[in-house]
């Protein structure tokens, strides 16, 4: 792995064969001029040494902007880092809403988080002095350093504190996990009428770290990577 520039040590280029990407990752698509297409794509699979298959996130075949023979930049976020690669569309099948791209030579990645976040849908509760009673939430992604949660009401402003509580199964028994957290972002969800809140865990105990690490390792092993 090599650095792209000396003044940007968080940027790297890797050979595409080394790049592991989970099926279902959402991709932004830009054409050669840098214009972002109105529809996104979704990674389906990679054919070793051959190419990349994506599904096209459009509701109408006539709205598909990809064209066979054109080059596009596909970019996304895998939970830990941003990535992008450029490739030629070898076949665009509007009827099947799919596109097959030639194998990219390399992938540019930029690390944005210390810990990989695992996508999930896990019921939990949060509490704070301002709330009084516990409020039900859904954990949308989780890492050793924080979580993204959804709720039917706003939970607070950035900088305010709350406690996230969930249950982790270890050795056949459920253990409560209480994580003191600081709100880093809060706002309306782009995908629903819910509110999204980004949390950073603050000073978790050793036991909490071990339980969280065990849970994340167990969940991560259920994902298939190619």
Helices and strands as residue ranges (DSSP letters): E 2-5, E 8-15, G 16-18, E 26-30, E 40-47, E 51-57, G 61-63, E 71-77, E 81-93, E 98-102, E 106-111, E 118-127, E 135-142, E 146-151, E 161-170, E 173-188, E 195-201, H 206-220
